[in-house]
Amino acid sequence: MPYVPPPDLATLSLAEIAELKAQRKLPPVAQWNPQVSGDSLMVIKADGRWFHDGGEIKRPAMIRAFAGLLRRDEAGQHWLVTPHEKQAIAVEDAAFVATDVAQTGDALAFRLNTDDLVLAGPDHPLIARGEAELPAIYLAVRHKTEARINRSTWLQLVELADEDLTVTSQGQRFSLVPQ
């Protein structure tokens, strides 16, 4: 069955986003602790493109499948994890890129470059890094992985922000300026 991307983020209600997230049925990578490990020869570039052994992976469905197997350890190493093996994957900046945001009810909903939908809040905080003049904003995704907010999405966030450049989502307040 071919993959059908979700509809435009701005048209979705919180209930529809929750339903789409439930349909994703991600594997339980947090429960898997394989003893065998290796190198996947994969790199996720800072712009979100995926490469294997020097060649770009162009199939969105394949990237989406790999993205569902990602986790990051305490040392910051990213891994592709299956029940039997984990393979290191090099990540230049963040594993994902947030490409769109919409305010839906009391939540900020983000679409990632993998078409995953993430609601900012207590479980998925926004983190401001860098300098006040050149901030880099990240969104916690899952299993300690993050999405970097791209420029157009950052500009959308600024439009949604209060005068002090903070945004609120699911009762949590987040600064868009590094402290």
N, C-alpha and C positions, 0 to 999 in steps of 0.2 A: 504494500500500500504506500503510495507516495506521500511525502511529508507536505502538509498544508500549513503555512505560517499562520500565526494568530492574526486576528483583525487589527486594525489601527488602534493603538493604545488609548488614544483620547476617547474612543467610542465605548470602552469597556467599563462596566461597573465593578465594584469590589467583588461582588458575587461571581461575576463572569471571570475575573482574574483568578479567583480561588478555584473555580472549576477547571480552567485551563492548566493551572499549576498541578491540580490533582490528576489530571489526565496525563501529565508528563511521566509519572511513575518512574522516578529515578532509582537506580540500583542502590542497595544499602552499603555503600563503600565504607562508611564509618564502622561497620561491623566486621569488615574483612581485614585480617591481619596476616597476609601471606608472608612466608619466610623467604621465598625466592624473589630476588630483585635483579634488575638490570637497567640498561639505558635504552630508552625508546628511540633515540636518535631524532627526537622531535623537539621543535622550538616553537613557542608562541611569541611572535614579534610584538613590539610595543603597540603597533597599530591593529592588533587582533588577528593578523594572518597566521595560519598554522603551516609549518613546514615539517617534512620528514626526510631525513638524509639529504637535505639541500633542495628538495623539490617541494613546491607549494601544494598543499592539499586544497583542492578547489571544490570538492563536493560538500555542500553545506550539511547534508545528512550525516556524513562521516564525522565532520567536526562536531556536530551536535551530539553524536553518539560518544565520541571521545570525551567531550566536555562533561557528560554525565558520570564519567569515571574518575574525575579529577578530585584530588584533595591535596592539602598542603600541610606539612608537618611543622612542629615547633621551631625547627631551624630555618624554615622558609622554603624548603625544597618541595616542589610540586611533583606529584606522582599520578600516573595512570594506574588504577587499582582494579584487579579482578580477584575472585576468591583464591586463586592459585599463584598469582604473581603480581608484583608491582614494578613499574618501570618509571625511572626518573624522566622528567620532561623539563627542559629549560624554558624559563619564562622571563622575557626581558623586562617587563614592568608588572603587569597584572594579567591574570589568566583570561579575563573577559574585558570587554569594552561596553559601557552603557551608551546606547545610541539614541535613546529617546526617554522622555519623562512626561508624565501627566499627573495632575492632581485629581484624585478620584476619592470623593468623600473627604475623610480626614487623613488620607494616605497619599504618599508620593509613590507612584508605580513606575518602575524602570523596565525598559526592554533592553536586553543585552544583544550583542552581535550574534549570539547563538539562538536568538528568539526566546530565551528564557525570560520570564517575568518575575521581578523581585519587588516586594514592597519594603521601602525603607522603614525602619522602626527599631524596637529593642533587639530583635534578632538579626537585623540587617542594618547596622548603623552606617551613616555617612561619615567619612573620616577626611579631614582637610590636612594635607601635607604641603611641604614646600615653603615658599615665602609668601607674605601677604600680597606682594606685587605680582607674583606668578604662582598662584595656588594650583595644586593637583588634588582633585577630589576623588575619593574612592568609595565604593559601596561594598560592604561585606556580603558575599553571595552565599556560599555553603562550604562546609568542611575547611574553613579558614582561607578559602580562596576569595579574591576580590575582583571587582570590575573598576576600571578607571573610567571616570566620566569624561566623555569626549567634549570637544569645545562647543559644539552646537547644543549639546545637552546641558553643559554648564551654563550657557547663556539662557536656556529655558529656565534653569533653576534660579538664576539671578532675577528673572522676571517674576518668579513665584516668591522670592525672598522678601522678608521684612526689611525695613530701613537699615537695620544693623547687620544685614547680609546673613540672616539665619532663616532656616526653613523648619517647618514642623511636619512630622509624619507619625501617625499612630501614637500621638501623645509625647513623642520625643522631639527635642529641639536640637538642631545641628547647625554649626557654623560653617559657612562657605569660605571662611578665612582661617588659615592656620594660626594657632595660638602661640 
